[in-house]
């Protein structure tokens, strides 16, 4: 897999509190390490299939559309839009107790994948179809995940 690190650096915010990501971080398979290492550098890289030329989610060892296994890691080619969202009125994990109520966004990137992340604009109700921007959310133990904010938010 080729890696393209020539992407613009995203804003990084700290997850509220001094929590470990141990209960919320996904298992990071070897074929997804590039994605998570790039997040630590403030970059959002996604796998682009050499066979069908589609961009997929940062999981699995092959293209979800054609099964091709030759991929390169490239920056997302479009801004995400809100595909769906949910508001949590109770925390399912203690790390989120002080955030209730909070929203989680399903953001669709025009070039293919849907990524999920916490909505950082607590005082703004998400609207499906609205263009938003990805943000890196860093946990106290160094794990980085994707969160989302308003397109023009000053973070």
Residue pairs with C-beta under 8 A, 6 or more apart in sequence:
1 31
1 34
1 47
1 70
1 71
1 72
1 73
2 72
2 73
3 34
3 45
3 72
3 73
4 45
4 72
4 73
4 74
4 75
5 38
5 41
5 43
5 45
6 75
7 38
7 43
7 44
7 45
7 74
7 75
8 43
8 75
9 41
9 42
9 43
10 42
10 43
10 44
10 133
10 134
10 135
10 136
11 42
11 133
11 135
11 136
11 149
11 155
12 42
12 135
12 136
12 137
12 138
12 144
13 120
13 135
13 136
13 137
13 138
13 147
13 155
14 137
14 138
14 139
14 140
15 21
15 95
15 137
15 138
15 139
15 140
16 98
16 99
17 95
17 98
17 140
18 140
19 94
19 95
19 139
19 140
20 139
20 140
20 141
21 139
21 140
21 141
21 143
21 145
22 141
23 93
23 95
24 93
24 95
25 139
25 143
25 145
28 36
29 59
29 61
31 60
31 61
32 58
32 59
32 60
34 45
34 73
35 45
35 46
35 47
35 58
35 73
36 58
36 144
38 44
38 45
38 73
39 136
39 144
39 145
39 146
40 142
40 144
42 136
43 75
44 75
44 76
44 134
44 136
44 146
45 58
45 73
45 74
45 75
46 55
46 56
46 57
46 58
46 73
46 74
46 75
46 76
46 109
46 111
46 112
46 113
47 55
47 56
47 57
47 58
47 63
47 71
47 72
47 73
47 74
48 54
48 55
48 56
48 71
48 72
48 73
48 74
49 55
49 56
49 63
49 65
49 66
49 68
49 70
49 71
50 68
50 70
50 71
50 72
51 63
51 66
51 68
51 70
52 63
52 65
52 66
52 68
54 63
54 65
54 66
54 111
54 112
55 74
55 76
55 77
55 109
55 111
55 112
55 113
56 63
56 64
56 65
56 71
56 112
56 113
57 64
57 112
57 113
57 114
57 115
58 113
58 115
61 69
62 68
62 69
62 71
63 69
63 71
76 109
76 111
76 134
77 109
77 110
77 111
78 109
78 110
78 111
79 109
79 110
79 131
79 132
79 133
79 151
80 107
80 108
80 109
80 110
80 115
80 131
80 132
80 133
80 134
80 148
81 107
81 108
81 110
81 129
81 130
81 131
81 132
82 105
82 106
82 107
82 108
82 126
82 127
82 128
82 129
82 130
82 132
82 148
83 106
83 107
83 108
83 114
83 128
84 105
84 106
84 128
85 103
85 104
85 105
85 106
85 119
85 126
85 128
86 103
86 104
87 101
87 102
87 103
88 96
88 100
88 101
88 102
88 103
88 104
89 100
89 101
90 100
91 97
91 99
91 100
96 102
99 118
102 118
102 119
102 122
103 118
103 119
103 126
104 116
104 117
104 118
104 119
105 116
105 117
105 118
105 119
105 126
105 132
105 148
106 114
106 115
106 116
107 114
107 115
107 116
107 117
107 132
107 134
107 148
108 114
109 115
115 134
115 146
116 146
117 134
117 135
117 137
117 145
117 146
117 147
117 148
118 137
118 147
118 148
119 126
119 147
119 148
119 149
120 135
120 137
120 147
120 148
120 149
120 153
120 155
121 149
121 150
121 153
124 150
130 151
131 151
132 148
132 149
132 150
132 151
133 148
133 149
133 150
133 151
133 153
134 146
134 147
134 148
135 146
135 147
135 148
135 149
135 155
136 144
136 145
136 146
136 147
137 144
137 145
137 146
137 147
138 144
139 145
149 155
